[in-house]
């Protein structure tokens, strides 16, 4: 969270990314650093027994959310991942 806030305050658009289990802590940190509205993308935490391929859909959604928050006009998440 600290890195995201520092970058944002320097004028670099950024998005914080966290697992859902850490969302409240991330929001509290953002408020403490006077940036309560900084974009945060939340990824559901991996459940026991999940396979890597089960997580792929969540990762793709997170990447699309990041692109949306960064306003990357039509950037396709798959192309971003390869960049």
N, C-alpha and C positions, 0 to 999 in steps of 0.2 A: 504494500500500500504506500509506503514511504516513497519508493521510487516513482510510482505513478503520480503522486501528488507533486513531487519535485519537478518532474518533467512537465506536467500540466502548467505549473506556475511559471515555467520557462517558455511557455507558448507551444510546447510540443503536445499535439493531441495524443492522448493515450487512454488506455482502458485497463483497469485492474481486472485480474482474473482470479477467481477463488472457487474452491469446492463449497458446496452448500453448508457443510459443517462449520465453515469458518466465516460465513457471511456476516453474522452479527459482529464478530470481532473486526472484520474489515470495515463495516459501516461505522463502528465506534471509533476506529482509527481515523477514518476520513473526517468525521465530525471533529475529533480532537485537533486535526490539522487544518481546521477551517475550510474544508472542502467536502461538505456533506453530499453534494450533488455530482461528484466525480463518477463517471460510468463504471459500473462493476458488472462483469459477466460472470454468471454463476453456473458452475458445472456440477451436476449431481455426483456425489461421491460414489466410487466403485463399491459394489456390494460383494460380500464374500461369495466366491464361487463363479463370479463372472469371468468370461473369457475376454481377451483383448478385443476381439471383433464385436463384442457386446457394447464396448465403450465407444466404438467408432462413430455411431450416430450422434452421441452426445458431443463428441469432439467436433464433428462437422457443424452441428448447430452452434456451438460456442464460437467457432471460427466465423460463421455467418453473422452472429451477433456482434463480434468484434469489428468486422468490416462495416456493419451498419452504424455502430457508434463512432467509428472513425470517418464515416461518410465517404467511403471509397466507391464512389459512383459506379455501381454495377460490377465491382470487382468480384469475380467468382472465387469462392473459398478454395476450390481445388487449385486454382492458379496461384493464390496467395501461398498455399502450403508448399508449392514447388519453388517459389521465388527465393 
